[in-house]
Amino acid sequence: MLFRALARLAPSTLRGGISPGLAAFPALLGADPEGLLAPVQWHPHTRTSPELGPSTAELVADAGASALGELDYVAAQAYAAALIAGRCLELGPDDPLGAARRLRATTFFGAFELDPATGLQRGHRLTVVRWGRTRQELLLADAT
C-alpha cells in the first residue's frame, strides 16, 4: 500500500525497499513494480563458488527440474540457513552457537560470518535488483 501511495504522490521519484526483492512482490503490490529497486543478498543470476552446498546454478537447475519451479528468495534463504546450521552442528554438536560465532564460510547465498562479540551477521554482501517488465534485473553482483 505504501508503494502505491508513493507512486501516486510522486510518480517520477526513485523508490526502493526490502520486500521488492521477493518474487511475489508484484502480486503483493497489486501493480506493476517497474523501476523499483531492492537490496538482496541472493538472486538466481548470481554466480558463486560456495564451500558449503550447491552453487546457485545447480540449485536453480534442481528447483526447475523438480515440482518447485522457480526458486523463491525466502526458500533460498532458508536452505542456506540450513546449510550453515548443519555445519555448526558438525563443528560444535554441544555448542552450535559457539561454532556459528567462529564460522566463516560461503554458500550459494554468499558469505557467512558473525561478529563474535555481538552475534550480528557481518560476512554478507548485498546486491541490487530493479524491477522491469514484471521481472527482477540484477544490477550489481558480487560473486563470492
Residue pairs with C-beta under 8 A, 6 or more apart in sequence:
3 15
3 17
3 20
3 29
3 31
3 33
3 36
4 29
4 30
4 31
6 13
6 15
7 15
7 31
14 35
14 37
15 35
15 36
15 37
16 36
16 37
16 38
16 39
17 36
17 38
18 38
18 39
19 25
19 28
19 38
20 33
20 36
20 37
20 38
20 129
20 131
21 38
21 39
21 40
21 73
21 129
21 136
22 28
22 72
22 73
22 74
23 70
23 72
23 73
23 136
24 72
25 33
25 36
25 38
25 131
26 32
26 33
26 131
26 134
32 131
32 134
33 131
33 134
34 131
34 132
34 133
34 134
35 130
35 131
35 132
36 130
36 131
37 128
37 129
37 130
37 131
37 139
38 128
38 129
38 130
38 131
38 136
39 126
39 127
39 128
40 73
40 126
40 127
40 128
40 129
41 77
41 109
41 110
41 124
41 125
41 126
41 127
42 56
42 73
42 76
42 77
42 80
42 108
42 109
42 110
43 73
43 127
43 129
43 136
43 138
43 141
44 56
44 60
44 70
44 71
45 56
45 138
45 141
46 56
46 108
46 110
46 127
46 138
46 141
46 143
47 55
47 56
47 57
47 141
47 143
48 55
48 56
48 106
48 107
48 108
48 109
48 110
48 143
48 144
49 55
49 106
49 143
49 144
50 106
50 107
50 108
50 144
51 105
51 106
51 107
52 83
52 84
52 86
52 87
52 105
52 106
52 107
53 59
53 79
53 80
53 83
53 107
53 108
54 62
54 108
55 108
56 108
58 108
59 71
59 76
59 79
59 108
60 71
63 69
63 70
63 71
64 70
64 71
68 75
76 108
76 109
77 109
79 109
80 107
80 108
80 109
80 110
80 112
83 107
84 100
84 103
84 105
84 107
84 112
85 96
87 99
87 103
87 105
88 96
88 97
88 99
88 100
88 103
89 96
89 99
91 99
91 102
91 103
92 98
92 99
97 119
100 114
101 114
101 116
101 119
102 116
103 112
103 113
103 114
104 111
104 112
104 113
104 123
105 111
105 112
105 113
106 112
106 144
110 123
110 124
110 125
110 142
110 144
111 123
111 124
111 125
111 144
112 121
112 123
112 124
113 121
113 122
113 123
113 124
114 120
114 121
114 122
114 123
115 121
115 122
125 142
125 144
127 138
127 139
127 140
127 141
127 142
128 138
128 139
128 140
129 136
129 137
129 138
129 139
130 136
130 137
130 139
131 137
